[in-house]
Amino acid sequence: MASLAVNAVSGKAALDKYPPGVPNASTRHQPIQVPMFGLIRTAILICVAFVGGLLFERSQAADACAGSGGVMRDGICWNE
């Protein structure tokens, strides 16, 4: 339902787009504020970066071990 409002300049009745109590277009599309989401997202990204760094370091160590003629077993390079 729309309500009638009188225009102050022309004195004519204008039909409001939104009835009273319904949020208007400027307030309907504002994002929901979740204060802890940024902190949780940061902690998750730090954990993902840490695990990625561990995997990268192990891969580099395995390549260096294979380059020197060794074999990686349980994270230790064995030169046989």
PDB file of N, CA, C and O in Angstrom, chain B, residues numbered from 101:
ATOM      1  N   MET B 101       0.829  -1.173   0.000  1.00  0.00           N
ATOM      2  CA  MET B 101       0.000   0.000   0.000  1.00  0.00           C
ATOM      3  C   MET B 101       0.874   1.237   0.000  1.00  0.00           C
ATOM      4  O   MET B 101       1.872   1.318   0.716  1.00  0.00           O
ATOM      5  N   ALA B 102       0.486   2.177  -0.801  1.00  0.00           N
ATOM      6  CA  ALA B 102       1.214   3.433  -0.847  1.00  0.00           C
ATOM      7  C   ALA B 102       0.346   4.517  -0.224  1.00  0.00           C
ATOM      8  O   ALA B 102      -0.880   4.416  -0.211  1.00  0.00           O
ATOM      9  N   SER B 103       0.987   5.536   0.283  1.00  0.00           N
ATOM     10  CA  SER B 103       0.235   6.615   0.911  1.00  0.00           C
ATOM     11  C   SER B 103       0.358   7.884   0.077  1.00  0.00           C
ATOM     12  O   SER B 103       1.290   8.044  -0.711  1.00  0.00           O
ATOM     13  N   LEU B 104      -0.598   8.776   0.269  1.00  0.00           N
ATOM     14  CA  LEU B 104      -0.584  10.052  -0.447  1.00  0.00           C
ATOM     15  C   LEU B 104       0.148  11.090   0.378  1.00  0.00           C
ATOM     16  O   LEU B 104      -0.031  11.170   1.594  1.00  0.00           O
ATOM     17  N   ALA B 105       0.961  11.875  -0.277  1.00  0.00           N
ATOM     18  CA  ALA B 105       1.654  12.980   0.378  1.00  0.00           C
ATOM     19  C   ALA B 105       1.476  14.215  -0.490  1.00  0.00           C
ATOM     20  O   ALA B 105       1.402  14.107  -1.715  1.00  0.00           O
ATOM     21  N   VAL B 106       1.407  15.358   0.115  1.00  0.00           N
ATOM     22  CA  VAL B 106       1.223  16.603  -0.622  1.00  0.00           C
ATOM     23  C   VAL B 106       2.586  17.234  -0.851  1.00  0.00           C
ATOM     24  O   VAL B 106       3.360  17.428   0.087  1.00  0.00           O
ATOM     25  N   ASN B 107       2.872  17.552  -2.109  1.00  0.00           N
ATOM     26  CA  ASN B 107       4.120  18.200  -2.475  1.00  0.00           C
ATOM     27  C   ASN B 107       4.070  19.639  -1.984  1.00  0.00           C
ATOM     28  O   ASN B 107       3.106  20.354  -2.254  1.00  0.00           O
ATOM     29  N   ALA B 108       5.116  20.074  -1.253  1.00  0.00           N
ATOM     30  CA  ALA B 108       5.133  21.411  -0.669  1.00  0.00           C
ATOM     31  C   ALA B 108       5.259  22.502  -1.723  1.00  0.00           C
ATOM     32  O   ALA B 108       4.779  23.613  -1.499  1.00  0.00           O
ATOM     33  N   VAL B 109       5.880  22.231  -2.848  1.00  0.00           N
ATOM     34  CA  VAL B 109       6.104  23.245  -3.883  1.00  0.00           C
ATOM     35  C   VAL B 109       4.877  23.403  -4.761  1.00  0.00           C
ATOM     36  O   VAL B 109       4.389  24.518  -4.944  1.00  0.00           O
ATOM     37  N   SER B 110       4.374  22.313  -5.302  1.00  0.00           N
ATOM     38  CA  SER B 110       3.264  22.415  -6.253  1.00  0.00           C
ATOM     39  C   SER B 110       1.894  22.324  -5.584  1.00  0.00           C
ATOM     40  O   SER B 110       0.888  22.713  -6.178  1.00  0.00           O
ATOM     41  N   GLY B 111       1.848  21.819  -4.366  1.00  0.00           N
ATOM     42  CA  GLY B 111       0.574  21.687  -3.683  1.00  0.00           C
ATOM     43  C   GLY B 111      -0.247  20.508  -4.168  1.00  0.00           C
ATOM     44  O   GLY B 111      -1.388  20.332  -3.741  1.00  0.00           O
ATOM     45  N   LYS B 112       0.313  19.700  -5.052  1.00  0.00           N
ATOM     46  CA  LYS B 112      -0.411  18.541  -5.587  1.00  0.00           C
ATOM     47  C   LYS B 112      -0.087  17.302  -4.757  1.00  0.00           C
ATOM     48  O   LYS B 112       0.977  17.188  -4.148  1.00  0.00           O
ATOM     49  N   ALA B 113      -1.040  16.391  -4.759  1.00  0.00           N
ATOM     50  CA  ALA B 113      -0.838  15.139  -4.033  1.00  0.00           C
ATOM     51  C   ALA B 113       0.080  14.233  -4.851  1.00  0.00           C
ATOM     52  O   ALA B 113      -0.099  14.082  -6.059  1.00  0.00           O
ATOM     53  N   ALA B 114       1.046  13.644  -4.193  1.00  0.00           N
ATOM     54  CA  ALA B 114       1.977  12.718  -4.839  1.00  0.00           C
ATOM     55  C   ALA B 114       1.878  11.368  -4.153  1.00  0.00           C
ATOM     56  O   ALA B 114       1.674  11.288  -2.941  1.00  0.00           O
ATOM     57  N   LEU B 115       2.020  10.339  -4.914  1.00  0.00           N
ATOM     58  CA  LEU B 115       1.940   8.989  -4.378  1.00  0.00           C
ATOM     59  C   LEU B 115       3.339   8.574  -3.912  1.00  0.00           C
ATOM     60  O   LEU B 115       4.274   8.519  -4.711  1.00  0.00           O
ATOM     61  N   ASP B 116       3.475   8.285  -2.617  1.00  0.00           N
ATOM     62  CA  ASP B 116       4.774   7.830  -2.094  1.00  0.00           C
ATOM     63  C   ASP B 116       5.077   6.445  -2.635  1.00  0.00           C
ATOM     64  O   ASP B 116       4.191   5.610  -2.815  1.00  0.00           O
ATOM     65  N   LYS B 117       6.365   6.231  -2.889  1.00  0.00           N
ATOM     66  CA  LYS B 117       6.778   4.934  -3.421  1.00  0.00           C
ATOM     67  C   LYS B 117       6.691   3.846  -2.352  1.00  0.00           C
ATOM     68  O   LYS B 117       6.336   2.704  -2.645  1.00  0.00           O
ATOM     69  N   TYR B 118       7.013   4.203  -1.130  1.00  0.00           N
ATOM     70  CA  TYR B 118       7.005   3.224  -0.044  1.00  0.00           C
ATOM     71  C   TYR B 118       6.055   3.689   1.050  1.00  0.00           C
ATOM     72  O   TYR B 118       6.045   4.874   1.383  1.00  0.00           O
ATOM     73  N   PRO B 119       5.260   2.796   1.615  1.00  0.00           N
ATOM     74  CA  PRO B 119       4.368   3.184   2.708  1.00  0.00           C
ATOM     75  C   PRO B 119       5.157   3.475   3.979  1.00  0.00           C
ATOM     76  O   PRO B 119       6.328   3.105   4.076  1.00  0.00           O
ATOM     77  N   PRO B 120       4.533   4.130   4.951  1.00  0.00           N
ATOM     78  CA  PRO B 120       5.237   4.420   6.207  1.00  0.00           C
ATOM     79  C   PRO B 120       5.682   3.132   6.898  1.00  0.00           C
ATOM     80  O   PRO B 120       4.959   2.136   6.909  1.00  0.00           O
ATOM     81  N   GLY B 121       6.870   3.170   7.465  1.00  0.00           N
ATOM     82  CA  GLY B 121       7.401   2.014   8.179  1.00  0.00           C
ATOM     83  C   GLY B 121       8.213   1.070   7.317  1.00  0.00           C
ATOM     84  O   GLY B 121       8.879   0.180   7.845  1.00  0.00           O
ATOM     85  N   VAL B 122       8.175   1.241   6.007  1.00  0.00           N
ATOM     86  CA  VAL B 122       8.958   0.390   5.115  1.00  0.00           C
ATOM     87  C   VAL B 122      10.263   1.109   4.803  1.00  0.00           C
ATOM     88  O   VAL B 122      10.227   2.286   4.444  1.00  0.00           O
ATOM     89  N   PRO B 123      11.392   0.462   4.923  1.00  0.00           N
ATOM     90  CA  PRO B 123      12.660   1.130   4.629  1.00  0.00           C
ATOM     91  C   PRO B 123      12.693   1.620   3.188  1.00  0.00           C
ATOM     92  O   PRO B 123      12.201   0.946   2.283  1.00  0.00           O
ATOM     93  N   ASN B 124      13.266   2.779   2.983  1.00  0.00           N
ATOM     94  CA  ASN B 124      13.345   3.302   1.623  1.00  0.00           C
ATOM     95  C   ASN B 124      14.552   2.727   0.892  1.00  0.00           C
ATOM     96  O   ASN B 124      15.309   1.936   1.455  1.00  0.00           O
ATOM     97  N   ALA B 125      14.723   3.123  -0.347  1.00  0.00           N
ATOM     98  CA  ALA B 125      15.762   2.533  -1.194  1.00  0.00           C
ATOM     99  C   ALA B 125      17.159   2.788  -0.658  1.00  0.00           C
ATOM    100  O   ALA B 125      18.059   1.981  -0.890  1.00  0.00           O
ATOM    101  N   SER B 126      17.363   3.899   0.058  1.00  0.00           N
ATOM    102  CA  SER B 126      18.714   4.199   0.545  1.00  0.00           C
ATOM    103  C   SER B 126      19.108   3.332   1.732  1.00  0.00           C
ATOM    104  O   SER B 126      20.297   3.201   2.021  1.00  0.00           O
ATOM    105  N   THR B 127      18.151   2.742   2.422  1.00  0.00           N
ATOM    106  CA  THR B 127      18.495   1.913   3.588  1.00  0.00           C
ATOM    107  C   THR B 127      18.329   0.429   3.335  1.00  0.00           C
ATOM    108  O   THR B 127      18.726  -0.370   4.183  1.00  0.00           O
ATOM    109  N   ARG B 128      17.766   0.021   2.216  1.00  0.00           N
ATOM    110  CA  ARG B 128      17.516  -1.396   1.995  1.00  0.00           C
ATOM    111  C   ARG B 128      18.754  -2.175   1.580  1.00  0.00           C
ATOM    112  O   ARG B 128      18.809  -3.384   1.807  1.00  0.00           O
ATOM    113  N   HIS B 129      19.741  -1.538   0.987  1.00  0.00           N
ATOM    114  CA  HIS B 129      20.878  -2.262   0.422  1.00  0.00           C
ATOM    115  C   HIS B 129      22.182  -2.022   1.170  1.00  0.00           C
ATOM    116  O   HIS B 129      23.257  -2.150   0.585  1.00  0.00           O
ATOM    117  N   GLN B 130      22.109  -1.683   2.425  1.00  0.00           N
ATOM    118  CA  GLN B 130      23.323  -1.491   3.200  1.00  0.00           C
ATOM    119  C   GLN B 130      23.788  -2.843   3.731  1.00  0.00           C
ATOM    120  O   GLN B 130      22.961  -3.661   4.135  1.00  0.00           O
ATOM    121  N   PRO B 131      25.101  -3.093   3.738  1.00  0.00           N
ATOM    122  CA  PRO B 131      25.606  -4.393   4.194  1.00  0.00           C
ATOM    123  C   PRO B 131      25.385  -4.591   5.689  1.00  0.00           C
ATOM    124  O   PRO B 131      25.349  -3.636   6.465  1.00  0.00           O
ATOM    125  N   ILE B 132      25.240  -5.833   6.063  1.00  0.00           N
ATOM    126  CA  ILE B 132      25.088  -6.183   7.468  1.00  0.00           C
ATOM    127  C   ILE B 132      26.463  -6.096   8.124  1.00  0.00           C
ATOM    128  O   ILE B 132      27.439  -6.629   7.597  1.00  0.00           O
ATOM    129  N   GLN B 133      26.539  -5.438   9.249  1.00  0.00           N
ATOM    130  CA  GLN B 133      27.805  -5.269   9.950  1.00  0.00           C
ATOM    131  C   GLN B 133      28.020  -6.437  10.909  1.00  0.00           C
ATOM    132  O   GLN B 133      27.243  -6.629  11.845  1.00  0.00           O
ATOM    133  N   VAL B 134      29.067  -7.207  10.675  1.00  0.00           N
ATOM    134  CA  VAL B 134      29.436  -8.322  11.545  1.00  0.00           C
ATOM    135  C   VAL B 134      30.846  -8.036  12.028  1.00  0.00           C
ATOM    136  O   VAL B 134      31.801  -8.279  11.290  1.00  0.00           O
ATOM    137  N   PRO B 135      31.009  -7.527  13.247  1.00  0.00           N
ATOM    138  CA  PRO B 135      32.324  -7.054  13.685  1.00  0.00           C
ATOM    139  C   PRO B 135      33.387  -8.144  13.819  1.00  0.00           C
ATOM    140  O   PRO B 135      34.564  -7.868  13.592  1.00  0.00           O
ATOM    141  N   MET B 136      33.018  -9.356  14.176  1.00  0.00           N
ATOM    142  CA  MET B 136      34.024 -10.402  14.388  1.00  0.00           C
ATOM    143  C   MET B 136      34.440 -11.085  13.089  1.00  0.00           C
ATOM    144  O   MET B 136      35.434 -11.810  13.076  1.00  0.00           O
ATOM    145  N   PHE B 137      33.707 -10.872  11.999  1.00  0.00           N
ATOM    146  CA  PHE B 137      34.009 -11.571  10.756  1.00  0.00           C
ATOM    147  C   PHE B 137      35.403 -11.233  10.248  1.00  0.00           C
ATOM    148  O   PHE B 137      36.108 -12.124   9.775  1.00  0.00           O
ATOM    149  N   GLY B 138      35.820  -9.980  10.332  1.00  0.00           N
ATOM    150  CA  GLY B 138      37.145  -9.583   9.866  1.00  0.00           C
ATOM    151  C   GLY B 138      38.252 -10.254  10.661  1.00  0.00           C
ATOM    152  O   GLY B 138      39.256 -10.676  10.088  1.00  0.00           O
ATOM    153  N   LEU B 139      38.084 -10.357  11.966  1.00  0.00           N
ATOM    154  CA  LEU B 139      39.102 -11.004  12.803  1.00  0.00           C
ATOM    155  C   LEU B 139      39.191 -12.496  12.525  1.00  0.00           C
ATOM    156  O   LEU B 139      40.285 -13.055  12.436  1.00  0.00           O
ATOM    157  N   ILE B 140      38.042 -13.135  12.389  1.00  0.00           N
ATOM    158  CA  ILE B 140      38.030 -14.571  12.116  1.00  0.00           C
ATOM    159  C   ILE B 140      38.624 -14.849  10.740  1.00  0.00           C
ATOM    160  O   ILE B 140      39.400 -15.791  10.577  1.00  0.00           O
ATOM    161  N   ARG B 141      38.260 -14.026   9.741  1.00  0.00           N
ATOM    162  CA  ARG B 141      38.804 -14.205   8.397  1.00  0.00           C
ATOM    163  C   ARG B 141      40.323 -14.028   8.401  1.00  0.00           C
ATOM    164  O   ARG B 141      41.033 -14.778   7.732  1.00  0.00           O
ATOM    165  N   THR B 142      40.827 -13.043   9.149  1.00  0.00           N
ATOM    166  CA  THR B 142      42.271 -12.822   9.229  1.00  0.00           C
ATOM    167  C   THR B 142      42.978 -14.022   9.853  1.00  0.00           C
ATOM    168  O   THR B 142      44.023 -14.450   9.361  1.00  0.00           O
ATOM    169  N   ALA B 143      42.421 -14.563  10.922  1.00  0.00           N
ATOM    170  CA  ALA B 143      43.030 -15.728  11.567  1.00  0.00           C
ATOM    171  C   ALA B 143      43.048 -16.933  10.628  1.00  0.00           C
ATOM    172  O   ALA B 143      44.033 -17.670  10.581  1.00  0.00           O
ATOM    173  N   ILE B 144      41.966 -17.134   9.885  1.00  0.00           N
ATOM    174  CA  ILE B 144      41.918 -18.260   8.944  1.00  0.00           C
ATOM    175  C   ILE B 144      42.938 -18.071   7.831  1.00  0.00           C
ATOM    176  O   ILE B 144      43.619 -19.023   7.450  1.00  0.00           O
ATOM    177  N   LEU B 145      43.054 -16.858   7.304  1.00  0.00           N
ATOM    178  CA  LEU B 145      44.030 -16.602   6.235  1.00  0.00           C
ATOM    179  C   LEU B 145      45.471 -16.788   6.723  1.00  0.00           C
ATOM    180  O   LEU B 145      46.319 -17.283   5.981  1.00  0.00           O
ATOM    181  N   ILE B 146      45.745 -16.395   7.960  1.00  0.00           N
ATOM    182  CA  ILE B 146      47.085 -16.607   8.515  1.00  0.00           C
ATOM    183  C   ILE B 146      47.382 -18.101   8.642  1.00  0.00           C
ATOM    184  O   ILE B 146      48.492 -18.537   8.335  1.00  0.00           O
ATOM    185  N   CYS B 147      46.406 -18.886   9.089  1.00  0.00           N
ATOM    186  CA  CYS B 147      46.597 -20.340   9.206  1.00  0.00           C
ATOM    187  C   CYS B 147      46.821 -20.973   7.833  1.00  0.00           C
ATOM    188  O   CYS B 147      47.681 -21.843   7.687  1.00  0.00           O
ATOM    189  N   VAL B 148      46.056 -20.545   6.829  1.00  0.00           N
ATOM    190  CA  VAL B 148      46.221 -21.080   5.478  1.00  0.00           C
ATOM    191  C   VAL B 148      47.609 -20.726   4.934  1.00  0.00           C
ATOM    192  O   VAL B 148      48.259 -21.563   4.308  1.00  0.00           O
ATOM    193  N   ALA B 149      48.062 -19.495   5.169  1.00  0.00           N
ATOM    194  CA  ALA B 149      49.391 -19.089   4.707  1.00  0.00           C
ATOM    195  C   ALA B 149      50.483 -19.884   5.428  1.00  0.00           C
ATOM    196  O   ALA B 149      51.484 -20.248   4.811  1.00  0.00           O
ATOM    197  N   PHE B 150      50.306 -20.156   6.714  1.00  0.00           N
ATOM    198  CA  PHE B 150      51.292 -20.928   7.469  1.00  0.00           C
ATOM    199  C   PHE B 150      51.404 -22.349   6.934  1.00  0.00           C
ATOM    200  O   PHE B 150      52.508 -22.850   6.727  1.00  0.00           O
ATOM    201  N   VAL B 151      50.266 -22.999   6.710  1.00  0.00           N
ATOM    202  CA  VAL B 151      50.283 -24.371   6.183  1.00  0.00           C
ATOM    203  C   VAL B 151      50.879 -24.386   4.779  1.00  0.00           C
ATOM    204  O   VAL B 151      51.636 -25.294   4.436  1.00  0.00           O
ATOM    205  N   GLY B 152      50.543 -23.389   3.970  1.00  0.00           N
ATOM    206  CA  GLY B 152      51.139 -23.299   2.634  1.00  0.00           C
ATOM    207  C   GLY B 152      52.642 -23.137   2.703  1.00  0.00           C
ATOM    208  O   GLY B 152      53.362 -23.728   1.898  1.00  0.00           O
ATOM    209  N   GLY B 153      53.128 -22.355   3.641  1.00  0.00           N
ATOM    210  CA  GLY B 153      54.571 -22.193   3.823  1.00  0.00           C
ATOM    211  C   GLY B 153      55.249 -23.485   4.248  1.00  0.00           C
ATOM    212  O   GLY B 153      56.348 -23.799   3.790  1.00  0.00           O
ATOM    213  N   LEU B 154      54.588 -24.235   5.130  1.00  0.00           N
ATOM    214  CA  LEU B 154      55.151 -25.530   5.541  1.00  0.00           C
ATOM    215  C   LEU B 154      55.257 -26.492   4.366  1.00  0.00           C
ATOM    216  O   LEU B 154      56.270 -27.171   4.195  1.00  0.00           O
ATOM    217  N   LEU B 155      54.199 -26.544   3.556  1.00  0.00           N
ATOM    218  CA  LEU B 155      54.222 -27.445   2.396  1.00  0.00           C
ATOM    219  C   LEU B 155      55.292 -27.020   1.389  1.00  0.00           C
ATOM    220  O   LEU B 155      55.981 -27.862   0.812  1.00  0.00           O
ATOM    221  N   PHE B 156      55.424 -25.710   1.185  1.00  0.00           N
ATOM    222  CA  PHE B 156      56.445 -25.215   0.264  1.00  0.00           C
ATOM    223  C   PHE B 156      57.847 -25.553   0.764  1.00  0.00           C
ATOM    224  O   PHE B 156      58.701 -25.976  -0.015  1.00  0.00           O
ATOM    225  N   GLU B 157      58.083 -25.368   2.058  1.00  0.00           N
ATOM    226  CA  GLU B 157      59.401 -25.655   2.634  1.00  0.00           C
ATOM    227  C   GLU B 157      59.737 -27.135   2.530  1.00  0.00           C
ATOM    228  O   GLU B 157      60.877 -27.488   2.226  1.00  0.00           O
ATOM    229  N   ARG B 158      58.757 -28.012   2.780  1.00  0.00           N
ATOM    230  CA  ARG B 158      59.005 -29.452   2.673  1.00  0.00           C
ATOM    231  C   ARG B 158      59.294 -29.860   1.239  1.00  0.00           C
ATOM    232  O   ARG B 158      60.127 -30.732   0.991  1.00  0.00           O
ATOM    233  N   SER B 159      58.604 -29.229   0.291  1.00  0.00           N
ATOM    234  CA  SER B 159      58.843 -29.514  -1.118  1.00  0.00           C
ATOM    235  C   SER B 159      60.252 -29.083  -1.523  1.00  0.00           C
ATOM    236  O   SER B 159      60.947 -29.803  -2.241  1.00  0.00           O
ATOM    237  N   GLN B 160      60.666 -27.910  -1.059  1.00  0.00           N
ATOM    238  CA  GLN B 160      62.017 -27.433  -1.376  1.00  0.00           C
ATOM    239  C   GLN B 160      63.076 -28.335  -0.757  1.00  0.00           C
ATOM    240  O   GLN B 160      64.102 -28.605  -1.382  1.00  0.00           O
ATOM    241  N   ALA B 161      62.834 -28.804   0.473  1.00  0.00           N
ATOM    242  CA  ALA B 161      63.792 -29.693   1.126  1.00  0.00           C
ATOM    243  C   ALA B 161      63.868 -31.033   0.397  1.00  0.00           C
ATOM    244  O   ALA B 161      64.953 -31.597   0.256  1.00  0.00           O
ATOM    245  N   ALA B 162      62.732 -31.546  -0.065  1.00  0.00           N
ATOM    246  CA  ALA B 162      62.731 -32.811  -0.801  1.00  0.00           C
ATOM    247  C   ALA B 162      63.464 -32.667  -2.132  1.00  0.00           C
ATOM    248  O   ALA B 162      64.188 -33.575  -2.540  1.00  0.00           O
ATOM    249  N   ASP B 163      63.283 -31.532  -2.812  1.00  0.00           N
ATOM    250  CA  ASP B 163      64.002 -31.302  -4.068  1.00  0.00           C
ATOM    251  C   ASP B 163      65.503 -31.200  -3.841  1.00  0.00           C
ATOM    252  O   ASP B 163      66.286 -31.734  -4.626  1.00  0.00           O
ATOM    253  N   ALA B 164      65.914 -30.517  -2.770  1.00  0.00           N
ATOM    254  CA  ALA B 164      67.346 -30.391  -2.463  1.00  0.00           C
ATOM    255  C   ALA B 164      67.938 -31.751  -2.099  1.00  0.00           C
ATOM    256  O   ALA B 164      69.078 -32.053  -2.453  1.00  0.00           O
ATOM    257  N   CYS B 165      67.160 -32.566  -1.391  1.00  0.00           N
ATOM    258  CA  CYS B 165      67.635 -33.900  -1.016  1.00  0.00           C
ATOM    259  C   CYS B 165      67.805 -34.776  -2.257  1.00  0.00           C
ATOM    260  O   CYS B 165      68.811 -35.468  -2.406  1.00  0.00           O
ATOM    261  N   ALA B 166      66.809 -34.737  -3.144  1.00  0.00           N
ATOM    262  CA  ALA B 166      66.897 -35.532  -4.377  1.00  0.00           C
ATOM    263  C   ALA B 166      68.036 -35.037  -5.253  1.00  0.00           C
ATOM    264  O   ALA B 166      68.679 -35.837  -5.933  1.00  0.00           O
ATOM    265  N   GLY B 167      68.299 -33.731  -5.252  1.00  0.00           N
ATOM    266  CA  GLY B 167      69.396 -33.177  -6.043  1.00  0.00           C
ATOM    267  C   GLY B 167      70.760 -33.619  -5.539  1.00  0.00           C
ATOM    268  O   GLY B 167      71.714 -33.698  -6.314  1.00  0.00           O
ATOM    269  N   SER B 168      70.859 -33.908  -4.243  1.00  0.00           N
ATOM    270  CA  SER B 168      72.133 -34.355  -3.690  1.00  0.00           C
ATOM    271  C   SER B 168      72.261 -35.876  -3.680  1.00  0.00           C
ATOM    272  O   SER B 168      73.249 -36.415  -3.182  1.00  0.00           O
ATOM    273  N   GLY B 169      71.251 -36.572  -4.234  1.00  0.00           N
ATOM    274  CA  GLY B 169      71.328 -38.026  -4.333  1.00  0.00           C
ATOM    275  C   GLY B 169      70.742 -38.753  -3.141  1.00  0.00           C
ATOM    276  O   GLY B 169      70.984 -39.950  -2.983  1.00  0.00           O
ATOM    277  N   GLY B 170      69.995 -38.088  -2.310  1.00  0.00           N
ATOM    278  CA  GLY B 170      69.414 -38.726  -1.134  1.00  0.00           C
ATOM    279  C   GLY B 170      67.947 -39.075  -1.349  1.00  0.00           C
ATOM    280  O   GLY B 170      67.368 -38.839  -2.410  1.00  0.00           O
ATOM    281  N   VAL B 171      67.376 -39.647  -0.298  1.00  0.00           N
ATOM    282  CA  VAL B 171      65.965 -40.035  -0.311  1.00  0.00           C
ATOM    283  C   VAL B 171      65.321 -39.465   0.950  1.00  0.00           C
ATOM    284  O   VAL B 171      65.871 -39.590   2.044  1.00  0.00           O
ATOM    285  N   MET B 172      64.144 -38.835   0.792  1.00  0.00           N
ATOM    286  CA  MET B 172      63.421 -38.296   1.946  1.00  0.00           C
ATOM    287  C   MET B 172      62.579 -39.391   2.578  1.00  0.00           C
ATOM    288  O   MET B 172      61.762 -40.016   1.901  1.00  0.00           O
ATOM    289  N   ARG B 173      62.771 -39.627   3.869  1.00  0.00           N
ATOM    290  CA  ARG B 173      61.959 -40.565   4.637  1.00  0.00           C
ATOM    291  C   ARG B 173      61.570 -39.899   5.944  1.00  0.00           C
ATOM    292  O   ARG B 173      62.437 -39.524   6.733  1.00  0.00           O
ATOM    293  N   ASP B 174      60.283 -39.750   6.179  1.00  0.00           N
ATOM    294  CA  ASP B 174      59.761 -39.150   7.409  1.00  0.00           C
ATOM    295  C   ASP B 174      60.339 -37.759   7.658  1.00  0.00           C
ATOM    296  O   ASP B 174      60.605 -37.380   8.798  1.00  0.00           O
ATOM    297  N   GLY B 175      60.531 -37.004   6.573  1.00  0.00           N
ATOM    298  CA  GLY B 175      61.021 -35.636   6.692  1.00  0.00           C
ATOM    299  C   GLY B 175      62.518 -35.518   6.889  1.00  0.00           C
ATOM    300  O   GLY B 175      63.022 -34.425   7.147  1.00  0.00           O
ATOM    301  N   ILE B 176      63.241 -36.628   6.773  1.00  0.00           N
ATOM    302  CA  ILE B 176      64.694 -36.621   6.955  1.00  0.00           C
ATOM    303  C   ILE B 176      65.336 -37.096   5.670  1.00  0.00           C
ATOM    304  O   ILE B 176      64.896 -38.075   5.068  1.00  0.00           O
ATOM    305  N   CYS B 177      66.397 -36.384   5.245  1.00  0.00           N
ATOM    306  CA  CYS B 177      67.089 -36.746   4.027  1.00  0.00           C
ATOM    307  C   CYS B 177      68.134 -37.821   4.344  1.00  0.00           C
ATOM    308  O   CYS B 177      69.022 -37.604   5.168  1.00  0.00           O
ATOM    309  N   TRP B 178      68.025 -38.967   3.695  1.00  0.00           N
ATOM    310  CA  TRP B 178      68.953 -40.068   3.890  1.00  0.00           C
ATOM    311  C   TRP B 178      69.827 -40.210   2.637  1.00  0.00           C
ATOM    312  O   TRP B 178      69.336 -40.486   1.542  1.00  0.00           O
ATOM    313  N   ASN B 179      71.089 -40.018   2.826  1.00  0.00           N
ATOM    314  CA  ASN B 179      72.050 -40.230   1.725  1.00  0.00           C
ATOM    315  C   ASN B 179      72.537 -41.665   1.800  1.00  0.00           C
ATOM    316  O   ASN B 179      73.234 -42.071   2.730  1.00  0.00           O
ATOM    317  N   GLU B 180      72.146 -42.405   0.795  1.00  0.00           N
ATOM    318  CA  GLU B 180      72.526 -43.831   0.815  1.00  0.00           C
ATOM    319  C   GLU B 180      73.503 -44.151  -0.278  1.00  0.00           C
ATOM    320  O   GLU B 180      73.929 -45.298  -0.409  1.00  0.00           O
TER     321      GLU B 180
END
